[in-house]
């Protein structure tokens, strides 16, 4: 954690297991160390929709 309470480093382990067509078991382990920085500094690109066909979707949640 930094002085602003941002997480600056995170470790993650992802394990994938399964069997191939002949029934042989396989395992892949992905071990990642993530460095996080640049908080609140992202500037999104502007999209120019002039002359583009746009469809508005009304997102209503059903209970």
C-alpha positions in Angstrom: 0.0 0.0 0.0 1.2 3.5 -0.7 0.5 6.7 1.3 -2.8 7.1 -0.5 -3.9 3.5 0.4 -3.5 2.3 -3.2 -2.4 -1.3 -3.7 0.9 -1.0 -5.5 1.9 -4.7 -5.8 -0.2 -7.9 -6.1 0.7 -11.5 -6.5 -1.6 -13.9 -8.3 -1.5 -17.7 -9.0 -3.8 -19.3 -11.5 -3.9 -23.1 -11.9 -5.5 -24.7 -14.9 -6.1 -28.5 -14.9 -7.7 -30.8 -17.3 -7.4 -34.0 -19.4 -6.7 -34.3 -23.1 -8.6 -36.5 -25.5 -6.6 -39.6 -24.5 -7.3 -39.0 -20.8 -3.8 -37.8 -19.8 -4.0 -35.1 -17.0 -2.3 -31.8 -17.5 -1.7 -28.8 -15.2 -0.6 -25.3 -16.1 0.4 -22.9 -13.3 0.6 -19.2 -14.0 2.3 -17.2 -11.3 2.1 -13.4 -11.8 3.5 -10.5 -9.9 1.7 -7.3 -10.7 3.0 -3.8 -10.3 0.3 -1.2 -10.1 0.9 2.5 -10.8 -0.5 5.6 -12.5 -3.6 5.9 -10.4 -6.1 8.5 -11.5 -4.0 9.3 -14.6 -5.8 7.5 -17.3 -7.2 9.8 -20.1 -9.8 8.0 -22.2 -9.8 8.5 -26.0 -12.6 10.5 -27.5 -14.7 8.6 -30.1 -16.1 10.6 -33.0 -19.4 9.1 -33.9 -20.2 11.7 -36.6 -21.7 9.9 -39.6 -21.8 6.5 -37.8 -24.9 4.4 -37.3 -25.5 4.2 -33.6 -28.0 2.0 -31.8 -29.1 3.0 -28.2 -29.7 0.0 -25.9 -32.0 0.4 -22.9 -30.6 -1.7 -20.1 -33.4 -2.7 -17.8 -32.8 -5.3 -15.1 -35.4 -8.0 -14.6 -36.1 -9.2 -11.1 
